[in-house]
Amino acid sequence: MTDIQLISAVIFGLALIHTFSAKTFERIADRSTKHAGMFHLLGEIEIVFGLWACVLIAAMALVDGGKQAIEYAESRQYTEPLFVFVIMVIAASRPVLAAVRGLIASLAAMSPVRPAVAQVWLCFAVVPLIGSLITEPAAMTLAALMLAPLVFRQKMPEWLKYGALGVLFVNVSIGGTLTNFAAPPVLMVAATWGWDSLFMVSTFGWRTVAAVLINATALTWLLRRHLADERGASVSSKEERMPLLVSAIHLLFLAFVVVFAHHPVIFVGAFLFFLGYTQAYAQYQSPLILKEGLLVGFFLAGLVVLGGMQQWWLQPIVSSLEPLALFFGALGLTAITDNAALTYLGSLIEGISSQAQYMLVAGAVAGGGLTVIANAPNPAGVALLRDGFNDGTIGVGGLLAGALLPTIVAAGFFLL
């Protein structure tokens, strides 16, 4: 263990403490007069890991020299933060959202239950499973934007909002496991272990679908009485009337970015063209969520920088556990580190058995809803939904409590 490894572990721990205490900074900001802006900034969960990543780079410059610090920062792979930023902005564009809302509303109209209840259930059940095709960050963005006016609003009981957030995070985390490219923790091991989409469907398929449907159904049953006044809240309106060609072009942009998700030069170029297209046809657009997307990208980039220095203590833990212990170890470790980073470390272990491979990935995706940092799409959900919570912040304890039961359901099915 080197000095900088120890320092990086300490800084990583401080970043976790900062994440868990973000709501406290918001309360301090409300009582402060001179420095309220600074405390509000420190209370933004999305800036936490980026802030402490800067501290780590500064510490590396002091200990090892500026050249080594810059080389380390440049050696990290930032494809995932870039992709999440781009896919968030495109998926949240008005034509894409209108198309998906129209589909959900049409399906809800055919349901035997009230439209609002059916729409909520579809957003918690079907949209996360669609994430296996459009990727988890896109599914999170679409589900969050559609659920915000129905569930994540001020009149909804706070405990139900945390329960809904927990189900959304867990279902999105496991809902992307039907293919080998949509869930970041699966993507990290798919090529190394030879996992194709057929393997994912046959191994995770029915377990994932059953867990997602049970979680969505149980939560919707709890929400049903509070949705009575929201009938038709997300059905089409004048704002949602969108030319079919415009929606189709936006969906093509979305599909193109998904196909080239591992090639940032390509998908960033397409994104720049997308920005030009939205300016050319501004009458069909709403303001793009550039700020929210950049904050989420900053968060994930900080996690990449901080997480890259944790291999020295994480990998020995992962490699020393038997398959069943590895499942629970991965589930627990996912709460304090990104699940994609965890499975990547597992892919470096030589001679790992097929059972251990499954247990590692299953535990990592099952625990993907426990905290904000557990799964890459989670910060996107926080950025889009936090205004619906009291004080405009999401408490780490509330999220953990809300995600606990759906996590147990997912873990139970994955262990069958």
C-alpha positions as CSV (number, residue, x, y, z in Angstrom):
1,M,0.0,0.0,0.0
2,T,1.4,3.3,-1.1
3,D,0.9,6.7,0.5
4,I,-1.4,7.9,-2.3
5,Q,-3.5,4.7,-2.1
6,L,-4.1,5.4,1.6
7,I,-4.9,9.0,0.9
8,S,-7.2,8.0,-1.9
9,A,-9.1,5.6,0.4
10,V,-9.5,8.4,3.0
11,I,-10.7,10.9,0.4
12,F,-13.2,8.2,-0.9
13,G,-14.5,7.7,2.6
14,L,-14.9,11.5,3.0
15,A,-16.8,11.6,-0.3
16,L,-19.2,8.9,1.0
17,I,-19.7,10.8,4.3
18,H,-20.4,14.0,2.3
19,T,-22.9,12.1,0.1
20,F,-24.7,10.7,3.2
21,S,-24.8,14.2,4.8
22,A,-25.9,16.2,1.8
23,K,-29.3,17.0,3.3
24,T,-27.6,18.4,6.4
25,F,-25.8,21.0,4.2
26,E,-29.2,22.1,2.8
27,R,-30.5,22.6,6.3
28,I,-27.5,24.6,7.3
29,A,-28.0,26.7,4.1
30,D,-31.5,27.5,5.1
31,R,-30.2,29.0,8.4
32,S,-27.2,30.7,7.0
33,T,-27.2,34.3,5.8
34,K,-23.7,35.0,4.4
35,H,-22.8,31.6,3.0
36,A,-26.1,30.0,2.0
37,G,-25.0,29.7,-1.6
38,M,-21.9,27.7,-0.7
39,F,-23.8,25.4,1.6
40,H,-26.5,24.8,-1.1
41,L,-23.7,23.9,-3.5
42,L,-22.2,21.4,-1.0
43,G,-25.7,20.0,-0.5
44,E,-26.0,19.1,-4.2
45,I,-25.4,15.3,-4.4
46,E,-24.3,15.6,-8.0
47,I,-21.2,17.7,-7.2
48,V,-19.9,15.5,-4.4
49,F,-17.7,13.0,-6.2
50,G,-16.5,15.6,-8.7
51,L,-15.5,17.9,-5.9
52,W,-13.6,15.2,-4.0
53,A,-12.0,13.9,-7.2
54,C,-10.5,17.4,-7.6
55,V,-9.2,17.0,-4.0
56,L,-7.7,13.7,-4.9
57,I,-5.9,15.1,-8.0
58,A,-4.5,17.9,-5.9
59,A,-3.3,15.5,-3.3
60,M,-1.7,13.3,-6.0
61,A,0.1,16.4,-7.3
62,L,1.5,17.2,-3.9
63,V,2.6,13.6,-3.1
64,D,3.7,12.3,-6.5
65,G,4.0,15.5,-8.6
66,G,1.8,17.3,-11.0
67,K,2.8,15.3,-14.0
68,Q,1.8,12.0,-12.4
69,A,-1.5,13.5,-11.2
70,I,-2.3,14.7,-14.8
71,E,-1.3,11.4,-16.2
72,Y,-3.6,9.5,-13.8
73,A,-6.6,11.8,-14.6
74,E,-6.0,11.4,-18.3
75,S,-5.7,7.6,-18.0
76,R,-9.3,7.2,-16.8
77,Q,-12.1,6.2,-19.2
78,Y,-14.8,8.8,-19.3
79,T,-17.0,7.2,-21.9
80,E,-19.8,6.3,-19.4
81,P,-20.2,9.8,-18.0
82,L,-20.2,11.3,-21.5
83,F,-22.8,8.7,-22.6
84,V,-25.1,9.2,-19.7
85,F,-25.0,13.0,-20.3
86,V,-25.8,12.6,-24.0
87,I,-28.5,10.0,-23.6
88,M,-30.2,11.9,-20.7
89,V,-30.5,15.0,-22.9
90,I,-31.8,13.2,-25.9
91,A,-34.2,10.9,-24.0
92,A,-35.7,13.9,-22.1
93,S,-36.3,15.9,-25.3
94,R,-39.9,16.8,-25.9
95,P,-40.5,14.7,-29.0
96,V,-39.1,11.5,-27.4
97,L,-41.0,12.1,-24.2
98,A,-44.2,12.8,-26.1
99,A,-43.8,9.5,-28.1
100,V,-43.2,7.4,-25.0
101,R,-46.0,9.2,-23.1
102,G,-48.3,8.5,-26.0
103,L,-47.4,4.8,-25.9
104,I,-47.9,4.6,-22.2
105,A,-51.2,6.4,-22.3
106,S,-52.5,4.1,-25.1
107,L,-51.6,1.0,-23.1
108,A,-53.1,2.5,-20.0
109,A,-56.4,3.2,-21.9
110,M,-56.7,-0.5,-22.6
111,S,-56.2,-1.5,-19.0
112,P,-59.1,-2.4,-16.7
113,V,-57.9,-0.1,-14.0
114,R,-58.0,3.7,-13.8
115,P,-55.6,5.4,-16.4
116,A,-53.4,7.1,-13.8
117,V,-52.9,3.8,-11.9
118,A,-52.1,1.9,-15.1
119,Q,-49.7,4.6,-16.2
120,V,-47.8,4.5,-12.9
121,W,-47.6,0.7,-13.1
122,L,-46.3,0.8,-16.7
123,C,-43.7,3.4,-15.7
124,F,-42.4,1.2,-12.9
125,A,-42.6,-2.1,-14.8
126,V,-42.4,-1.7,-18.5
127,V,-40.1,1.3,-18.9
128,P,-37.3,-0.3,-16.7
129,L,-37.5,-3.5,-18.9
130,I,-37.3,-1.4,-22.0
131,G,-34.0,-0.3,-20.6
132,S,-32.6,-3.5,-21.9
133,L,-33.0,-2.0,-25.4
134,I,-32.5,1.7,-24.9
135,T,-30.0,1.4,-22.0
136,E,-30.6,2.0,-18.3
137,P,-29.8,5.7,-18.2
138,A,-32.4,6.4,-21.0
139,A,-35.0,4.3,-19.1
140,M,-34.3,6.1,-15.9
141,T,-34.7,9.5,-17.6
142,L,-38.0,8.6,-19.3
143,A,-39.5,7.0,-16.2
144,A,-38.5,9.8,-13.9
145,L,-39.9,12.5,-16.2
146,M,-43.2,10.7,-16.6
147,L,-43.6,9.8,-12.9
148,A,-42.7,13.3,-11.6
149,P,-46.1,14.8,-12.0
150,L,-47.9,11.7,-10.9
151,V,-45.9,10.4,-7.9
152,F,-43.0,12.7,-7.0
153,R,-45.1,15.8,-6.1
154,Q,-45.5,17.8,-2.9
155,K,-48.9,16.4,-1.9
156,M,-47.7,12.8,-2.0
157,P,-46.7,11.3,1.4
158,E,-42.9,11.5,1.8
159,W,-42.5,7.8,2.7
160,L,-44.4,6.8,-0.4
161,K,-42.1,8.9,-2.5
162,Y,-39.0,7.3,-1.0
163,G,-40.6,3.9,-1.6
164,A,-41.3,4.8,-5.2
165,L,-37.7,6.1,-5.7
166,G,-36.4,2.8,-4.3
167,V,-38.5,0.7,-6.6
168,L,-37.6,2.8,-9.6
169,F,-33.8,2.5,-8.9
170,V,-33.9,-1.2,-8.2
171,N,-36.1,-2.0,-11.2
172,V,-34.0,0.1,-13.5
173,S,-30.8,-1.6,-12.2
174,I,-32.1,-5.1,-12.8
175,G,-34.3,-4.2,-15.8
176,G,-31.3,-3.8,-18.1
177,T,-30.1,-7.4,-17.6
178,L,-32.0,-8.9,-20.5
179,T,-29.3,-7.9,-22.9
180,N,-25.5,-7.7,-22.6
181,F,-25.1,-4.0,-23.4
182,A,-27.7,-2.0,-21.5
183,A,-26.6,-2.4,-17.8
184,P,-23.1,-1.0,-17.0
185,P,-22.2,-3.8,-14.6
186,V,-23.1,-6.4,-17.3
187,L,-21.2,-4.5,-20.0
188,M,-18.0,-4.5,-17.9
189,V,-17.8,-8.4,-18.0
190,A,-19.8,-9.4,-21.1
191,A,-16.8,-9.4,-23.5
192,T,-14.4,-11.0,-21.1
193,W,-16.7,-13.8,-20.0
194,G,-18.4,-14.3,-23.3
195,W,-21.9,-13.3,-22.2
196,D,-24.1,-12.5,-25.1
197,S,-27.8,-11.3,-25.0
198,L,-29.1,-14.9,-25.4
199,F,-27.1,-15.9,-22.3
200,M,-28.5,-12.9,-20.4
201,V,-32.1,-13.7,-21.3
202,S,-31.8,-17.3,-20.5
203,T,-29.9,-16.7,-17.2
204,F,-31.5,-13.5,-15.8
205,G,-34.6,-13.2,-17.9
206,W,-37.5,-14.7,-15.9
207,R,-35.9,-13.7,-12.6
208,T,-35.6,-10.1,-13.7
209,V,-39.1,-9.9,-15.1
210,A,-40.7,-11.5,-12.1
211,A,-38.9,-9.2,-9.6
212,V,-39.7,-6.1,-11.7
213,L,-43.4,-6.9,-12.0
214,I,-43.8,-7.8,-8.3
215,N,-42.0,-4.6,-7.1
216,A,-44.1,-2.4,-9.5
217,T,-47.4,-4.1,-8.6
218,A,-46.8,-3.8,-4.8
219,L,-45.8,-0.2,-5.0
220,T,-48.7,0.8,-7.4
221,W,-51.1,-0.9,-5.0
222,L,-49.8,1.3,-2.2
223,L,-50.0,4.4,-4.4
224,R,-53.4,3.8,-5.8
225,R,-55.5,5.9,-3.4
226,H,-53.1,8.9,-3.8
227,L,-53.5,8.8,-7.6
228,A,-57.2,9.3,-7.5
229,D,-56.9,13.0,-8.5
230,E,-54.2,12.5,-11.0
231,R,-56.3,10.7,-13.6
232,G,-55.1,11.8,-17.1
233,A,-52.3,13.9,-15.7
234,S,-49.9,12.6,-18.2
235,V,-52.2,12.0,-21.2
236,S,-51.7,13.9,-24.3
237,S,-52.3,17.7,-24.3
238,K,-51.7,20.5,-26.8
239,E,-48.0,20.5,-25.8
240,E,-47.8,16.8,-26.6
241,R,-49.1,17.0,-30.2
242,M,-46.0,16.3,-32.1
243,P,-45.4,15.6,-35.9
244,L,-44.6,12.0,-36.4
245,L,-41.5,12.8,-38.4
246,V,-40.0,14.9,-35.7
247,S,-40.5,12.2,-33.1
248,A,-39.1,9.6,-35.5
249,I,-35.9,11.7,-36.0
250,H,-35.4,12.2,-32.3
251,L,-35.9,8.4,-31.8
252,L,-33.3,7.8,-34.5
253,F,-30.8,10.0,-32.7
254,L,-31.5,8.0,-29.5
255,A,-31.0,4.7,-31.3
256,F,-27.8,5.9,-33.0
257,V,-26.3,6.9,-29.6
258,V,-27.3,3.6,-28.1
259,V,-25.7,1.7,-31.0
260,F,-22.4,3.7,-30.7
261,A,-22.4,3.9,-26.9
262,H,-18.8,2.7,-26.6
263,H,-17.5,5.2,-29.2
264,P,-17.6,8.7,-27.6
265,V,-16.1,10.4,-30.7
266,I,-19.1,9.1,-32.7
267,F,-21.9,9.7,-30.3
268,V,-20.7,13.1,-29.2
269,G,-20.5,14.1,-32.8
270,A,-24.1,12.9,-33.3
271,F,-25.1,14.8,-30.2
272,L,-23.7,18.1,-31.6
273,F,-25.8,17.5,-34.7
274,F,-28.8,16.8,-32.5
275,L,-28.3,20.2,-30.8
276,G,-28.3,21.9,-34.2
277,Y,-31.4,20.0,-35.2
278,T,-33.3,21.1,-32.0
279,Q,-32.3,24.8,-32.8
280,A,-33.6,24.4,-36.4
281,Y,-37.0,23.1,-35.2
282,A,-37.2,25.0,-31.9
283,Q,-41.1,25.2,-32.2
284,Y,-41.2,21.5,-31.3
285,Q,-38.8,21.6,-28.4
286,S,-38.8,22.3,-24.7
287,P,-35.6,23.5,-22.9
288,L,-33.1,20.7,-23.0
289,I,-31.9,19.4,-19.6
290,L,-28.3,20.3,-20.2
291,K,-27.7,21.5,-16.6
292,E,-29.0,18.3,-15.1
293,G,-27.1,16.2,-17.6
294,L,-23.9,18.0,-17.0
295,L,-24.2,17.6,-13.2
296,V,-24.8,13.9,-13.5
297,G,-21.9,13.6,-15.9
298,F,-19.7,15.5,-13.4
299,F,-20.8,13.1,-10.6
300,L,-20.0,10.0,-12.6
301,A,-16.6,11.4,-13.9
302,G,-15.7,12.1,-10.2
303,L,-16.7,8.5,-9.3
304,V,-14.4,7.3,-12.2
305,V,-11.5,9.2,-10.8
306,L,-12.0,8.3,-7.2
307,G,-13.0,4.7,-7.9
308,G,-9.9,4.0,-10.0
309,M,-7.8,4.2,-6.9
310,Q,-9.8,1.8,-4.8
311,Q,-8.8,-1.4,-6.6
312,W,-6.0,-2.2,-4.1
313,W,-8.5,-3.0,-1.3
314,L,-11.7,-3.9,-3.3
315,Q,-10.3,-6.6,-5.5
316,P,-8.8,-8.7,-2.7
317,I,-12.3,-8.7,-1.0
318,V,-14.0,-9.8,-4.2
319,S,-11.5,-12.5,-5.1
320,S,-11.5,-14.0,-1.6
321,L,-15.2,-14.8,-1.3
322,E,-17.0,-18.0,-2.2
323,P,-19.9,-17.7,-4.6
324,L,-22.8,-17.3,-2.1
325,A,-20.7,-14.9,0.0
326,L,-19.7,-13.1,-3.1
327,F,-23.4,-12.4,-3.9
328,F,-24.0,-10.8,-0.6
329,G,-20.6,-9.1,-0.6
330,A,-21.3,-7.6,-4.0
331,L,-24.8,-6.5,-2.9
332,G,-23.3,-4.7,0.1
333,L,-20.3,-3.2,-1.6
334,T,-22.4,-1.9,-4.4
335,A,-24.0,0.5,-1.8
336,I,-20.6,2.2,-1.3
337,T,-19.2,2.0,-4.8
338,D,-20.5,1.9,-8.4
339,N,-21.6,-1.6,-9.3
340,A,-19.9,-1.4,-12.7
341,A,-16.6,-0.8,-11.1
342,L,-17.2,-3.8,-8.8
343,T,-17.9,-6.2,-11.7
344,Y,-15.0,-4.8,-13.6
345,L,-12.7,-5.8,-10.8
346,G,-14.3,-9.2,-10.8
347,S,-13.5,-9.6,-14.5
348,L,-9.8,-9.2,-13.7
349,I,-9.8,-12.3,-11.5
350,E,-8.2,-15.2,-13.4
351,G,-10.0,-18.6,-13.1
352,I,-13.2,-17.3,-11.6
353,S,-15.9,-20.0,-11.8
354,S,-19.1,-19.5,-13.8
355,Q,-21.1,-19.7,-10.6
356,A,-19.0,-16.9,-9.0
357,Q,-19.4,-14.9,-12.2
358,Y,-23.2,-15.1,-11.9
359,M,-23.2,-14.4,-8.2
360,L,-21.0,-11.3,-8.6
361,V,-23.1,-9.7,-11.3
362,A,-26.5,-10.7,-9.7
363,G,-25.4,-9.2,-6.4
364,A,-24.2,-6.0,-8.1
365,V,-27.4,-5.4,-10.0
366,A,-29.6,-6.4,-7.1
367,G,-28.0,-3.8,-4.9
368,G,-28.0,-1.1,-7.6
369,G,-30.9,0.9,-6.0
370,L,-29.5,1.1,-2.4
371,T,-27.7,4.4,-2.8
372,V,-27.2,7.2,-5.3
373,I,-23.7,5.9,-6.3
374,A,-24.7,2.3,-6.6
375,N,-25.7,2.4,-10.3
376,A,-24.8,4.9,-13.0
377,P,-28.4,6.0,-13.8
378,N,-29.3,6.8,-10.2
379,P,-27.8,10.3,-10.2
380,A,-30.0,11.0,-13.2
381,G,-33.1,10.0,-11.3
382,V,-32.0,12.2,-8.3
383,A,-31.4,15.2,-10.5
384,L,-34.8,14.9,-12.2
385,L,-36.9,14.0,-9.1
386,R,-35.4,15.8,-6.1
387,D,-37.6,18.9,-6.5
388,G,-40.6,16.7,-5.6
389,F,-39.2,15.9,-2.1
390,N,-39.3,18.1,1.0
391,D,-36.6,20.8,1.0
392,G,-35.8,19.8,-2.6
393,T,-33.3,17.1,-1.5
394,I,-33.3,13.4,-1.3
395,G,-32.1,11.8,2.0
396,V,-29.7,8.9,1.8
397,G,-31.4,7.1,4.7
398,G,-34.8,7.5,3.0
399,L,-33.5,6.1,-0.3
400,L,-31.9,3.1,1.5
401,A,-35.2,2.4,3.4
402,G,-37.2,2.7,0.3
403,A,-35.0,0.4,-1.7
404,L,-34.7,-2.3,0.9
405,L,-37.8,-4.4,0.2
406,P,-37.5,-4.3,-3.6
407,T,-33.8,-5.2,-3.2
408,I,-34.8,-8.2,-1.1
409,V,-37.3,-9.3,-3.8
410,A,-34.7,-9.0,-6.6
411,A,-32.1,-10.8,-4.5
412,G,-34.5,-13.6,-3.7
413,F,-35.3,-14.3,-7.3
414,F,-31.6,-14.1,-8.3
415,L,-30.8,-16.7,-5.6
416,L,-33.4,-19.2,-6.8
